[in-house]
Amino acid sequence: MKTERKSVWIIAAVGLLVALSLWAVSQLRFNYDFEAFFPQNDPATDFYLAHRDKFESDLDYFIVVLENNKGVFDSSFLAKVDALNDSLKKIEYINDCVGPTQLMDVVKDPVFGGFFQSPWLDYRNPGGYGIDSTHIYGIGQWVGIFFSPDGKSVAINMKHEQGLAVKKCDVLYENIQKTVGAFQFDGVHLIGRAKGQKLLVELMIKELLMFVGLCLVCTVIFLYIAFRSFWGIVIPAAVVFLSILFTMAFMQVLGKDIDVMVTIMPTILFVVGMSDSVHVLTKYMNELREGNDPRTALKKALKSIRLATFLTAVTTAIGFLTLIFSSIQPISDFGLYTSVGVLLAYGLTFTLLPAMILVIKPTQMHVYAMREDFWTKRLHRFFAFVLRRRKWIIVGAALAVGVSFWGISMIKVDNLMLEDLRDNNPLKQDFNFMDEKFIGCRPFELSVTLKSSADITDMATLEELDRLDGYLRKEYGVGALFSWCEMVKSANRTLNGGDDTYRRIPADEAEMQQIVKYAKSKQAQTLVKLVYNKESKTLRVTGRLPDKGRKYYEQKNAQLNDFLKKDFNHLQATTLTGTAMLMDINNAYLVDNTILDLFLSILVIGLVMGVVYKSWRMVPMTIIPNLLPLIVIGGLMGFLGIPLKVSTSIVFNIAFGIAVDDTVHFLARVRTLGMEGYTRIYAVKRTFMTTGKAMIVTGLILTAGFSTLIFSEFLGTFYIGFLISLTLLVAIIMELTITPLLLIWSKPKKKEDKRVKC
């Protein structure tokens, strides 16, 4: 009665925590902060933030692309484009909005001296379309920015207020979408940070619900197969659901929002947290099968596996916890909170689970335990197969590892800005459209610091800057290039009656002085401040690029650095920066640290096993069966052409921390039987018959649970699900073949008790 009373109090206390946690979770917000993926506490990030403060963000823009199948030089189409341009200007938070019909050529009147504006494209005069199109495409200045090269699309380019918060971005995108929707075009593409954040948050909410639902279905199926009992499903599920609830409440207390990484955390906790519950219930039913009453069976089950389950919780938590060293904040947070959730699941397994069994007294589980076990004969046959084919198993494993190392040598390291979305995602399709039909959406930012003796109006300095601009445009591929030198050349053309031959740097000091005077005007100063900071003598060169991947631009950057080493006497320093550059740096950091983090995880887990069991023999026994699946999956990545990047690099730490759980249970059970005086081969066989069932059930639950992630539209989530589920499937095979053989071959030298023989 005393034990049942304590169980009631435990359930009541958990119920109170549930009520408080539900309130806390209701306060959580979904968020997709693009800047959270910048490398933290890194000089490159600090430099970019300082650069942004001097000038402006390279992401605070919005582009509306409009298609016309008949071609853009169509009067009715251009009239609608102009009307839309006027409507977009009125939207809140829009600072600047220019489309092809309102793109003006500013020219100084050679006779009267004043400035006047004329449109590059006079849409009201269809008779002049031929001359206008020849002029636009002949000069090419605005092709790829306002006009597509194929002449079937135009773009309205906008800038909005700097650093808009998420809610304001949502309002901005909704208003743009509503405004554009009022017009009828053959095709519309909307591109901008405001849209990206809005759609990604909606996708995160949708996928979080989908993953939890799919994972629940898979878990129910496997738990029913294992225990054939209503309570055999409800009790483990309750433990895991509450561990997820408490973890998310803990997140809210610490002020953490739900981001793209957190959306997969419930699925991971659901399948990982289920492991201890399955092992406890399996052992409990084995004790019932041996004739113990429910209370005694529960007591023996908890006592016999408490160390093993503690170690599995610790090793799994370590696997996730090593991610906190990541320079990417969302991944670091994911590692921290998931490890907390794993430990909470362990705590509930040894408090709530036994309390529920004692209070509910599930008779169905007792009845099912008394029946002939489905697993016994099959596991006995498989164990005999392993012993008979031991040489072939080792040869097969060695061959698989050898082939896998070949595959690993083929792994590519690369990433794109929007690689995390499938190609059929509307956001990705719009992004790809800009790459194919216009100049692209990848930001380019270059900071140029002049020497103290240099001056931006000096002819020699201008010549060097012009040479740099020319290289960036022709060799690097920068489009929509905007710089001080470009402003000077445009001003020179403006001051010379719009003559295109004057679109060059000044030929002499007299021309330069006219430009300097023009640059001091109020209208020109607004633009000058976007490319030159007088206090730091820093120039900004900006533009856009197609997103061809990190490896491609690493080569371009190396070539640019070589170019800048030659004959530049007025430039003090040049630094590539910007959001795209930071994303590339971040991916490089994470990929470079993959092996180090995995080594740290292996080292810590190996030390824990060696210290707890006071035997260094346990270290290779723990590591080898779980390192082999990682090698196999690494080889598979190489053969399938799956690149190493943020999403795939974290797979190895997670998979190792999870896969090692079954090894710990297996080793712990063999050690316990050995201490009771059984021979090593009998201990291995007995463990294979009992713990083997739990290993298979938990392995299948884990594999099925992670497999649900392959339905994600986020490719990062897809790869996590695909690769980890494959790793765990291979790990099950290794645990049931390699681990028993290693244990048999490495039996202690001291004489064992021979009273029980295999």
C-alpha atoms as one frame of an Amber mdcrd trajectory, in Angstrom:
protein
   0.000   0.000   0.000   2.850   2.364   0.852   4.379   1.906  -2.623   1.026
   2.520  -4.322   0.563   5.690  -2.252   3.936   6.993  -3.382   2.993   6.165
  -6.967  -0.193   8.222  -6.656   1.812  11.173  -5.330   4.263  10.846  -8.237
   1.416  10.861 -10.758  -0.167  13.873  -9.022   3.147  15.793  -9.058   3.635
  14.996 -12.739   0.072  16.172 -13.394   0.842  19.529 -11.772   3.977  19.889
 -13.894   1.913  19.043 -16.957  -0.518  21.879 -16.223   2.313  24.384 -15.765
   4.135  23.118 -18.856   1.042  23.364 -21.041   0.750  27.038 -20.131   4.453
  27.626 -20.842   4.312  25.828 -24.208   1.285  27.917 -25.238   3.567  30.970
 -25.028   6.132  29.574 -27.472   6.531  31.328 -30.806   7.654  30.046 -34.189
  10.525  31.965 -35.697  12.906  31.705 -38.634  15.743  34.135 -38.001  18.069
  34.043 -40.995  20.819  35.802 -39.060  20.749  33.111 -36.370  22.636  30.933
 -38.875  25.561  33.353 -38.969  28.699  32.095 -37.186  28.573  33.243 -33.566
  31.473  35.123 -31.891  33.347  35.148 -35.164  35.445  37.987 -36.643  33.699
  37.581 -40.007  30.284  38.149 -38.403  31.548  41.134 -36.416  33.025  42.624
 -39.573  29.786  42.217 -41.510  27.684  43.794 -38.743  30.047  46.792 -38.642
  29.950  46.977 -42.459  26.134  46.880 -42.388  26.016  49.686 -39.829  28.125
  51.874 -42.127  26.000  51.194 -45.201  22.916  48.935 -45.295  21.824  45.299
 -45.137  22.180  43.231 -48.291  18.956  41.338 -47.556  16.417  44.122 -47.009
  15.026  44.075 -50.526  11.984  42.666 -52.301  11.642  41.813 -55.990   8.444
  41.289 -57.972   9.035  39.502 -61.291   6.239  39.615 -63.891   6.064  37.395
 -66.968   4.385  38.050 -70.299   4.422  35.198 -72.791   4.115  37.575 -75.765
   7.171  39.532 -74.676   7.553  42.505 -72.349   7.269  45.153 -75.074   3.491
  44.984 -75.022   1.503  48.147 -74.230  -1.257  46.513 -72.175   1.258  44.496
 -70.163   3.473  47.523 -69.487   0.452  49.629 -68.471  -0.394  47.043 -65.806
   3.255  46.926 -64.693   3.246  50.716 -64.256  -0.028  50.663 -62.323   1.344
  47.931 -60.064   4.531  49.945 -59.539   2.430  52.910 -58.310   0.443  50.655
 -55.969   3.557  49.028 -54.491   5.051  52.445 -53.677   2.163  53.107 -51.286
   2.726  49.978 -49.186   3.902  50.558 -45.640   7.630  49.994 -44.965   8.587
  50.350 -48.658  11.287  53.018 -49.030  12.132  52.697 -52.703  10.291  51.060
 -55.597  11.445  51.154 -59.215  10.157  49.135 -62.151  10.988  49.138 -65.879
   8.355  51.761 -66.745   9.590  54.175 -64.072  13.302  53.664 -64.608  14.588
  57.146 -65.388  17.640  58.418 -67.236  18.852  61.644 -65.554  20.490  64.056
 -68.002  21.873  67.588 -67.732  20.484  69.936 -70.334  23.484  71.133 -72.373
  21.743  74.424 -73.214  19.892  75.530 -70.074  22.051  73.648 -67.550  19.202
  72.079 -65.595  18.597  68.382 -65.052  15.685  66.508 -66.567  14.492  62.913
 -66.480  13.452  60.721 -69.357  12.230  57.118 -69.098  14.360  54.348 -70.508
  11.111  52.799 -71.698   8.193  55.056 -72.644   5.379  52.526 -72.283   2.783
  55.108 -73.489   4.427  55.234 -76.919   4.271  51.745 -78.524   5.700  53.197
 -81.711   8.994  53.809 -79.917   9.330  50.321 -78.461  11.790  49.294 -81.145
  14.166  52.174 -80.390  13.746  51.730 -76.611  14.388  47.986 -76.704  17.471
  48.445 -78.899  18.778  51.075 -76.490  18.090  48.956 -73.375  19.544  45.721
 -74.666  22.338  47.470 -76.565  23.751  49.152 -73.475  22.796  46.193 -71.258
  23.045  48.170 -68.004  19.602  47.112 -66.799  19.380  43.689 -68.452  19.194
  41.039 -65.744  18.019  43.648 -63.223  14.804  45.104 -64.682  14.591  43.129
 -67.940  15.218  39.422 -68.473  17.674  38.559 -71.279  14.954  36.607 -73.126
  12.654  39.654 -73.145   9.703  37.865 -71.528   9.959  39.077 -67.913  10.449
  42.318 -66.039  11.285  42.995 -62.402  10.159  45.672 -59.990  12.937  46.189
 -57.447  12.120  47.479 -53.973  13.959  48.317 -50.778  12.172  48.258 -47.460
  12.997  49.610 -44.022  16.189  48.219 -42.545  16.026  45.405 -40.003  12.272
  44.850 -40.096  11.061  42.577 -37.274   9.290  39.322 -38.112   5.747  40.673
 -37.607   6.400  43.706 -39.802   7.934  41.468 -42.462   4.777  39.357 -42.382
   2.613  42.459 -42.876   4.841  43.663 -45.702   4.716  40.345 -47.558   0.948
  39.995 -47.139   0.397  43.507 -48.507   2.708  42.925 -51.478   1.045  39.593
 -52.214  -2.421  41.165 -52.008  -1.437  44.097 -54.230   0.163  41.916 -56.906
  -2.779  39.512 -56.748  -5.142  42.276 -57.850  -3.473  42.234 -61.280  -3.467
  39.432 -63.830  -0.087  38.376 -65.234   1.048  35.250 -67.077   3.486  34.510
 -64.274   4.472  36.126 -60.978   7.522  35.520 -58.773   8.022  37.186 -55.405
  11.500  37.161 -53.868  12.627  38.646 -50.567  13.497  38.004 -46.919  10.000
  39.016 -45.819   8.442  36.276 -47.949  11.057  33.702 -46.972  10.519  34.154
 -43.242   6.722  34.000 -43.562   6.603  30.847 -45.702   9.298  29.047 -43.726
   7.488  29.621 -40.424   4.242  28.293 -41.928   6.117  25.270 -43.258   7.701
  24.648 -39.841   4.282  24.597 -38.136   2.872  22.235 -40.760   5.806  19.838
 -40.549   5.918  19.808 -36.747   2.325  18.543 -36.656   2.971  16.090 -39.490
   6.089  14.577 -37.878   4.443  14.085 -34.498   1.412  12.438 -36.133   3.455
  10.084 -38.329   5.791   9.212 -35.491   2.843   8.425 -33.214   1.348   6.047
 -35.782   4.651   4.199 -36.281   5.253   3.927 -32.554   1.777   2.590 -31.826
   2.223  -0.116 -34.458   5.578  -1.320 -33.128   4.547  -1.106 -29.469   1.459
  -3.178 -30.206   3.559  -5.787 -31.999   5.943  -5.907 -29.037   3.474  -5.950
 -26.116  -0.010  -6.667 -27.559  -1.506  -4.478 -24.844  -3.329  -1.151 -24.617
  -1.242  -0.095 -21.631   1.877  -1.386 -23.342   1.265   1.426 -25.836  -0.080
   4.144 -23.535   2.531   3.960 -20.756   5.673   4.367 -22.944   3.895   6.961
 -25.092   2.926   8.964 -21.989   6.530   8.973 -20.780   7.798  10.278 -24.106
   5.040  12.826 -24.676   5.630  14.327 -21.256   9.391  14.480 -21.773   8.732
  16.455 -24.977   6.248  18.722 -23.190   8.625  19.422 -20.298  11.529  20.082
 -22.698   9.550  22.631 -24.691   8.383  24.272 -21.475  12.029  24.489 -20.424
  12.767  26.176 -23.762  10.085  28.773 -23.128  11.442  29.535 -19.669  14.871
  30.246 -21.214  13.329  32.387 -23.977  13.985  30.013 -26.892  11.641  30.181
 -29.907  10.733  27.243 -32.147  13.052  27.330 -35.155  13.658  24.949 -38.055
  15.872  22.657 -35.943  13.437  22.539 -33.030  10.662  21.290 -35.331  12.410
  17.903 -35.584  13.240  17.715 -31.866   9.857  16.224 -30.793  10.247  13.429
 -33.360  13.760  12.657 -32.169  12.756  12.717 -28.497   9.730  10.583 -29.275
  11.745   7.757 -30.776  14.879   8.129 -28.643  12.985   8.485 -25.380  11.012
   5.360 -26.171  14.125   3.176 -25.904  14.397   3.048 -22.101  10.659   2.426
 -21.692  10.775  -0.495 -24.134  13.765  -2.032 -22.348  12.049  -1.687 -18.949
   8.762  -3.192 -20.164  10.565  -6.003 -22.013  12.511  -6.908 -18.878   9.344
  -6.588 -16.785   7.500  -9.050 -19.024  10.464 -11.439 -18.957  10.309 -11.416
 -15.151   6.569 -12.072 -15.285   7.232 -14.956 -17.643   9.613 -16.452 -15.075
   6.820 -16.613 -12.487   7.318 -13.414 -10.466   4.309 -11.406  -9.288   3.891
  -7.960 -10.931   5.430  -5.959  -8.066   8.455  -8.237  -7.749   8.844  -8.403
 -11.518   8.856  -4.609 -11.730  11.357  -4.294  -8.899  13.730  -6.815 -10.484
  13.374  -5.265 -13.931  14.233  -1.779 -12.691  17.138  -3.027 -10.602  18.694
  -5.133 -13.361  18.745  -2.447 -16.043  18.991   0.798 -14.077  22.734   1.155
 -14.726  22.402   0.277 -18.406  19.537   2.725 -18.932  21.432   5.436 -17.058
  24.420   4.899 -19.332  22.272   4.919 -22.470  20.674   8.204 -21.388  24.097
   9.688 -20.690  25.677   8.465 -23.941  22.729   9.654 -26.039  22.763  13.019
 -24.279  26.509  13.282 -24.945  25.920  12.614 -28.637  23.560  15.594 -28.797
  25.472  17.729 -26.323  28.603  17.817 -28.497  26.548  19.919 -30.930  26.637
  22.850 -28.484  30.136  23.590 -29.769  28.661  24.439 -33.167  29.107  28.047
 -34.302  25.519  27.939 -35.612  23.196  28.984 -32.782  20.112  26.953 -33.864
  22.205  23.757 -34.012  23.884  24.528 -30.692  20.458  25.097 -29.094  19.121
  21.928 -30.706  21.938  19.902 -29.143  21.348  21.416 -25.703  17.562  21.046
 -25.532  17.490  17.592 -27.097  20.019  16.331 -24.535  17.831  17.803 -21.778
  14.831  15.995 -23.267  16.708  12.671 -23.317  17.557  12.998 -19.616  13.964
  13.970 -18.799  12.724  10.854 -20.620  15.125   8.764 -18.522  13.865  10.372
 -15.314  10.226   9.749 -16.212  11.022   6.139 -17.158  12.112   5.421 -13.590
   9.417   7.475 -11.854   6.228   7.839 -13.867   6.424   4.493 -15.701   6.629
   2.257 -12.570   4.086   4.488 -10.822   1.579   3.975 -13.655   2.148   0.207
 -13.662   1.585  -0.042  -9.891  -1.524   2.146  -9.923  -3.124   0.892 -13.172
  -2.099  -2.791 -12.784  -2.263  -3.631 -16.516  -3.486  -7.246 -16.553  -3.272
  -7.529 -20.340   0.503  -7.263 -20.230   0.610 -10.042 -17.614  -1.583 -12.293
 -19.781   0.506 -11.674 -22.902   3.731 -12.330 -20.983   2.496 -15.809 -20.059
   2.050 -16.788 -23.706   4.768 -18.304 -25.842   7.148 -15.536 -26.800   7.170
 -14.767 -30.536  10.856 -13.882 -30.435  12.521 -16.817 -28.616  12.743 -19.397
 -31.416  13.631 -16.846 -34.050  16.384 -15.251 -31.996  17.756 -18.681 -31.081
  18.022 -19.604 -34.770  19.621 -16.299 -35.656  22.199 -16.650 -32.846  23.113
 -20.092 -34.127  23.480 -18.627 -37.620  25.853 -15.947 -36.306  28.056 -18.573
 -34.625  28.137 -20.801 -37.717  28.882 -17.966 -40.135  31.198 -15.937 -37.936
  34.062 -15.863 -40.461  31.806 -14.802 -43.306  30.274 -12.090 -41.113  33.703
 -10.635 -40.303  34.818 -10.846 -43.946  31.570  -9.184 -45.062  31.964  -6.403
 -42.489  35.599  -5.806 -43.522  34.597  -5.705 -47.196  31.759  -3.256 -46.462
  34.147  -0.988 -44.545  36.722  -1.093 -47.351  34.149  -0.181 -50.003  32.760
   2.516 -47.693  36.141   4.201 -47.341  36.238   4.381 -51.135  32.834   6.057
 -51.055  33.947   8.449 -48.303  36.789   9.640 -50.532  34.119  10.708 -53.059
  32.150  12.928 -50.654  31.819  16.524 -51.821  31.693  19.497 -49.456  29.328
  22.172 -50.800  26.223  24.213 -50.007  23.769  26.637 -51.592  21.914  29.527
 -49.939  18.499  27.877 -50.293  19.714  24.281 -50.430  17.495  23.432 -47.474
  14.360  23.407 -49.634  13.251  20.869 -52.220  13.188  21.969 -55.861   9.367
  21.794 -55.994   8.992  24.290 -53.127   7.525  27.607 -54.431  10.162  29.623
 -52.570  12.965  27.607 -54.151  11.336  27.812 -57.590  11.203  31.623 -57.431
  14.821  31.699 -56.310  15.861  29.413 -59.189  13.873  31.545 -61.651  15.963
  34.565 -60.682  19.132  32.546 -61.202  18.029  31.381 -64.651  16.287  34.474
 -66.045  17.912  37.381 -64.194  21.193  37.983 -62.367  20.277  35.896 -59.304
  19.576  36.607 -55.652  22.858  35.720 -53.956  24.169  38.962 -52.373  27.710
  40.107 -53.107  29.454  42.510 -50.722  33.051  43.742 -50.860  34.560  46.222
 -48.401  37.451  48.307 -49.744  39.517  50.460 -47.376  41.695  53.136 -48.935
  45.157  54.052 -47.744  45.401  57.254 -45.702  47.154  58.992 -48.611  44.488
  57.968 -51.158  41.420  59.994 -52.094  38.253  58.850 -53.843  38.463  61.792
 -56.261  42.060  61.063 -57.206  42.394  59.847 -60.793  44.885  57.089 -59.959
  42.581  55.783 -57.221  39.610  55.849 -59.603  41.542  53.906 -62.214  42.296
  51.149 -59.690  38.675  51.032 -58.537  37.480  50.913 -62.145  39.846  48.016
 -62.833  38.444  46.205 -59.778  34.840  46.807 -60.922  35.658  45.500 -64.375
  37.143  42.319 -62.959  34.139  41.745 -60.692  31.715  42.205 -63.562  33.527
  40.190 -66.234  35.486  37.540 -64.328  33.633  37.111 -61.041  30.184  37.502
 -62.644  28.696  40.181 -60.367  25.474  41.671 -61.722  23.693  44.879 -60.675
  27.100  46.115 -59.560  26.827  49.283 -57.471  29.937  51.153 -56.329  31.541
  54.570 -56.072  33.219  54.095 -59.421  29.889  53.163 -61.058  28.323  56.309
 -59.589  31.164  58.431 -60.977  30.752  56.970 -64.472  26.957  57.436 -64.402
  27.394  61.026 -63.196  29.878  61.701 -65.991  27.342  60.512 -68.561  24.587
  62.571 -66.926  26.688  65.730 -66.990  27.461  65.228 -70.679  23.948  65.201
 -72.051  23.382  61.466 -71.600  26.027  60.576 -74.177  26.836  56.879 -73.626
  30.459  57.394 -74.620  30.920  59.379 -71.399  29.920  56.478 -69.219  33.504
  56.127 -68.038  35.779  57.535 -65.384  36.776  61.210 -66.003  39.478  61.870
 -68.550  40.920  64.824 -66.627  40.674  66.858 -63.420  38.187  69.279 -64.934
  35.651  66.488 -65.561  36.306  65.138 -62.073  35.621  68.478 -60.410  32.234
  68.700 -62.145  31.378  65.245 -60.809  32.536  66.180 -57.280  30.255  69.214
 -57.355  27.341  67.068 -58.592  28.010  64.423 -55.901  27.520  67.052 -53.195
  23.895  67.628 -54.219  21.214  66.387 -51.832  19.912  63.738 -54.225  23.382
  62.373 -54.972  24.470  62.346 -51.309  21.799  59.760 -50.494  23.432  57.374
 -52.958  27.008  58.313 -52.051  26.418  57.295 -48.422  25.478  53.805 -49.629
  28.917  53.268 -51.180  31.364  55.469 -49.232  31.977  56.002 -45.516  34.135
  59.097 -45.063  35.087  58.460 -41.418  36.667  55.069 -42.101  37.630  55.767
 -45.734  35.750  52.590 -46.642  34.122  51.911 -49.983  31.360  49.392 -50.599
  31.040  47.345 -53.777  27.754  45.434 -53.926  25.763  43.396 -56.387  23.999
  40.090 -56.932  25.012  36.692 -58.258  23.466  33.372 -59.297  23.751  30.825
 -56.478  26.286  28.340 -57.838  27.432  26.962 -54.493  30.193  27.523 -51.965
  32.852  25.516 -53.826  32.360  27.572 -56.976  32.715  30.889 -55.161  35.648
  29.683 -53.071  37.539  29.338 -56.357  36.320  32.757 -57.488  37.393  34.280
 -54.171  40.863  32.778 -54.457  41.200  34.182 -57.997  39.980  37.583 -56.791
  42.551  37.630 -53.992  45.311  36.822 -56.499  44.077  39.639 -58.744  44.109
  42.164 -55.880  47.772  41.428 -55.144  48.813  42.959 -58.459  49.377  46.706
 -58.962  46.898  48.109 -56.435  48.788  50.903 -54.682  45.922  52.929 -53.227
  43.897  50.166 -51.571  44.725  49.394 -47.954  42.508  46.309 -47.536  39.720
  44.440 -49.313  37.380  42.089 -47.457  34.632  39.919 -48.881  31.621  40.011
 -46.588  27.820  39.799 -46.686  25.179  37.273 -45.703  26.050  34.750 -48.427
  29.714  34.846 -47.402  28.789  34.261 -43.751  26.631  31.279 -44.676  29.549
  29.787 -46.589  31.919  30.365 -43.665  29.421  28.786 -41.297  29.084  25.665
 -43.412  32.854  25.397 -43.706  33.237  25.632 -39.913  30.620  23.003 -39.217
  31.910  20.562 -41.810  35.510  21.034 -40.659  34.482  20.327 -37.073  32.477
  17.189 -37.917  35.326  14.745 -37.347  36.518  16.626 -34.248  33.033  16.618
 -32.696  32.537  12.940 -33.522  35.936  12.100 -32.036  34.995  14.033 -28.889
  31.706  12.141 -28.651  33.446   8.771 -29.089  36.149   9.678 -26.568  33.723
  10.822 -23.861  31.389   7.849 -24.312  34.335   5.438 -24.316  35.712   6.986
 -21.113  32.307   6.802 -19.438  32.020   3.094 -20.251  35.584   2.363 -19.159
  35.211   4.191 -15.833  31.759   2.864 -14.943  32.616  -0.769 -15.694  36.227
  -0.417 -14.483  37.428  -2.216 -17.581  39.055  -0.708 -20.655  37.943  -3.765
 -22.627  34.501  -2.199 -22.620  35.741   0.778 -24.657  36.391  -1.017 -27.995
  33.330  -3.209 -27.353  31.235  -0.043 -27.218  32.858   1.878 -30.039  33.589
  -0.646 -32.818  30.017  -1.927 -33.493  28.734   1.658 -33.601  31.560   3.200
 -35.576  31.143   0.723 -38.429  27.593   1.934 -39.339  28.881   5.514 -39.528
  31.624   4.437 -41.955  29.084   2.562 -44.082  26.725   5.564 -44.211  29.631
   7.896 -45.004  30.476   5.672 -47.960  26.851   5.641 -49.068  26.835   9.457
 -49.034  29.808   9.441 -51.380  28.254   6.946 -53.806  24.875   8.731 -53.815
  26.463  12.151 -54.259  25.056  13.530 -50.991  27.277  16.505 -50.099  28.672
  17.150 -46.645  27.018  20.293 -45.283  25.233  21.559 -42.167  22.355  19.103
 -42.231  24.414  16.017 -43.099  27.429  16.747 -40.890  25.428  16.593 -37.637
  24.048  13.164 -38.536  27.147  11.326 -37.337  27.120  12.715 -33.792  23.411
  12.087 -33.379  23.511   8.587 -34.862  26.496   7.482 -32.781  24.952   8.717
 -29.536  21.709   6.852 -30.267  23.151   3.668 -31.766  25.445   3.077 -28.794
  22.410   2.600 -26.508  21.755  -0.978 -27.550  25.416  -1.851 -27.178  25.348
  -0.563 -23.616  22.300  -2.709 -22.788  23.901  -5.760 -24.387  27.249  -5.316
 -22.600  25.587  -4.607 -19.264  23.492  -7.760 -19.417  26.468  -9.940 -20.430
  28.523  -8.465 -17.587  25.751  -9.119 -15.051  25.417 -12.752 -16.111  29.203
 -13.130 -16.049  29.300 -11.865 -12.468  26.673 -14.463 -11.597  29.117 -17.173
 -12.731  27.843 -18.061 -16.183  30.234 -18.818 -19.049  30.839 -16.028 -21.536
  29.191 -17.818 -24.451  26.115 -18.645 -22.366  25.916 -15.073 -21.100  26.051
 -13.789 -24.666  23.414 -16.295 -25.798  21.072 -15.487 -22.890  21.469 -11.770
 -23.533  20.803 -12.318 -27.227  17.526 -14.079 -26.349  16.270 -11.407 -23.912
  17.891  -8.047 -24.568  17.934  -8.850 -28.298  14.161  -8.466 -28.461  14.249
  -4.999 -26.914  17.114  -4.036 -29.229  15.147  -5.054 -32.314  11.953  -3.348
 -31.162  13.689  -0.095 -30.177  15.813  -0.217 -33.333  12.732  -0.548 -35.520
  10.941   2.224 -33.616  13.970   4.490 -33.999  14.362   3.671 -37.684  10.662
   4.139 -38.421  10.512   7.311 -36.337  13.447   8.954 -38.096  12.109   7.760
 -41.447   9.094  10.061 -41.014  11.456  13.009 -41.481  12.004  12.085 -45.142
   8.605  13.629 -45.928   9.938  17.075 -45.022  10.234  19.828 -47.613  13.398
  20.939 -45.808  16.215  18.959 -47.394  18.233  19.263 -44.188  15.470  17.517
 -42.272  15.100  14.962 -45.071  18.796  14.069 -44.910  18.732  13.812 -41.112
  15.830  11.378 -41.316  17.156   9.395 -44.261  20.754   9.044 -43.086  20.067
   8.430 -39.384  17.373   5.827 -40.086  19.773   4.007 -42.420  22.563   4.269
 -39.846  20.371   2.818 -37.103  19.211   0.005 -39.384  22.830  -0.909 -40.109
  23.586  -0.528 -36.386  20.934  -3.140 -35.477  22.583  -5.620 -37.841  26.015
  -4.851 -36.406  24.764  -5.179 -32.816  23.295  -8.622 -33.492  26.326  -9.928
 -35.401  29.581  -8.117 -34.595  28.927  -7.412 -30.886  28.268 -11.065 -29.867
  31.362 -12.233 -31.757  33.573  -9.555 -30.185  32.354 -10.537 -26.722  32.959
 -14.241 -27.291  36.458 -13.687 -28.699  37.462 -11.276 -25.935  36.408 -13.364
 -22.938  38.379 -12.691 -19.721  41.557 -14.685 -19.129  40.532 -15.674 -15.632
  38.781 -19.004 -15.210  35.012 -18.744 -15.388  32.421 -20.793 -13.536  31.572
 -23.778 -15.735  28.419 -24.803 -13.904  26.276 -23.530 -16.749  27.307 -24.472
 -20.258  25.945 -23.440 -23.610
